[in-house]
Amino acid sequence: MRLLHALSPSSIASSTLRAHFASGKAPHRGPIATSSTRRWLLLSGTTGAIRHLSVAKPRILVARELTEDAMAALEKETRVDFIRTGIREVCPKDTMIRYLKESAPISGIILTLTEKVDQEILDAAGPSLKAISTMSVGYEHIPTPLLKERSIRLGYTPDVLTDAVAEIAVGLVLAACRKFRDAEEELRAGKWGAWNPTWMAGMGLTGKTVGIVGLGSCGVEVARRLVPFKVGRFVYQGTRPHADKERTLTPPGATFYSSLDEMLPLCDVLVITCALTPQTQGIINYGRLKLLPKGAVVVNVARGGIVVQPDLVRVVREGHLGGVGLDVMTPEPLPMDDELLRLPGMTLLPHLGSATRETREEMSQITINNAVNGVLGEPMPAELKL
């Protein structure tokens, strides 16, 4: 749906509005309000419906459409009113600001990781904004210090996408180690010739050391899924050891390293699953990539900003790595002239970590529940404590 304009009670009998009713293109819901305590918003869409909004109810701006089932669920929610842009791609900043101003007062915003929030958007929302709910586990697109200053709550969707991301990580490990992408390109180019003992020979996982940067919920699930491949051991780096998670990985066992520089020379495979923070921004740089053994494989399913991408390109060009698997890059979407697309040994995915139907549906539902509960002052299913 696309917001056209806000109507006051006094303007509801205007000739323009009467024309909508006469045409049958704009059926309304409920009686026409004459009280000064109510407003009407004219929305255009497939139904052309005029939706009645009560000033008494909190309003939540849905900056971008979520899953079909989740959007259908909005119609059943009676405690709040939803303002929908109807946008299915990225919601432009100027569009979001326009909706925030024209639909004021707005108590909550539902968005995804592609909608960047800044001071201008927060100012447009004004003091009525109580909660922001993002359909993502990451929140680097939201200025958390500003939210804290304004006492705005933040809902997100951690843990629900853990299994889906872990599956993608294992897929990328296998693809990078066994040269899936290069082998397919050779086949499609008609270069599949007579058997050759060294052609497309990759690295097996049996007995190898797998290093994980960030043994959180996603990191440990990646490790668990790699155990059946008979890896030799796991090593991991983070802010602290996780003895409870180490026990779930026995055998083959896991060893904590506080120093990334000490861990990297041990890794045949490096999997990055940590959050992007000021502390992890750019921690995988040229010097650290060169600490990996020659022929090592690097997989990143966290955030593109954790790896210094030009440094990764340089190390691959030097022939130091045996393969790379990326589900996240910088920027996203990746420009078609980016150097990553021209390098051999690169398995690239367009940020598909959470892209299962089941995961996206659950993320959508949690996002809506976070927003509703946030503006009503109730506990959110998943709230980031600021």
HELIX and SHEET records of a PDB file:
HELIX    1   1 PRO A    9  SER A   11  5                                   3    
HELIX    2   2 SER A   15  SER A   23  1                                   9    
HELIX    3   3 GLU A   68  LEU A   74  1                                   7    
HELIX    4   4 LYS A   93  GLU A  102  1                                  10    
HELIX    5   5 GLN A  119  ALA A  125  1                                   7    
HELIX    6   6 GLY A  126  SER A  128  5                                   3    
HELIX    7   7 THR A  144  GLU A  149  1                                   6    
HELIX    8   8 THR A  162  CYS A  177  1                                  16    
HELIX    9   9 PHE A  180  ARG A  188  1                                   9    
HELIX   10  10 SER A  217  LEU A  226  1                                  10    
HELIX   11  11 VAL A  227  PHE A  229  5                                   3    
HELIX   12  12 ALA A  243  THR A  248  1                                   6    
HELIX   13  13 LEU A  260  MET A  263  1                                   4    
HELIX   14  14 LEU A  264  LEU A  266  5                                   3    
HELIX   15  15 TYR A  286  LEU A  291  1                                   6    
HELIX   16  16 GLY A  304  ILE A  306  5                                   3    
HELIX   17  17 GLN A  309  ARG A  317  1                                   9    
HELIX   18  18 GLU A  339  ARG A  342  5                                   4    
HELIX   19  19 ARG A  357  LEU A  376  1                                  20    
SHEET    1   A 3 ARG A   2  LEU A   7  0                                        
SHEET    2   A 3 ARG A  38  SER A  44 -1                                        
SHEET    3   A 3 ILE A  50  SER A  54 -1                                        
SHEET    1   B 6 ASP A  81  ARG A  84  0                                        
SHEET    2   B 6 ARG A  59  VAL A  62  1                                        
SHEET    3   B 6 GLY A 108  THR A 112  1                                        
SHEET    4   B 6 ALA A 131  MET A 135  1                                        
SHEET    5   B 6 ARG A 153  GLY A 155  1                                        
SHEET    6   B 6 GLU A 383  LEU A 384 -1                                        
SHEET    1   C 7 ALA A 254  TYR A 257  0                                        
SHEET    2   C 7 ARG A 233  GLN A 237  1                                        
SHEET    3   C 7 THR A 209  VAL A 213  1                                        
SHEET    4   C 7 VAL A 269  ILE A 272  1                                        
SHEET    5   C 7 ALA A 296  ASN A 300  1                                        
SHEET    6   C 7 LEU A 321  LEU A 326  1                                        
SHEET    7   C 7 MET A 346  LEU A 348  1                                        
END                                                                             
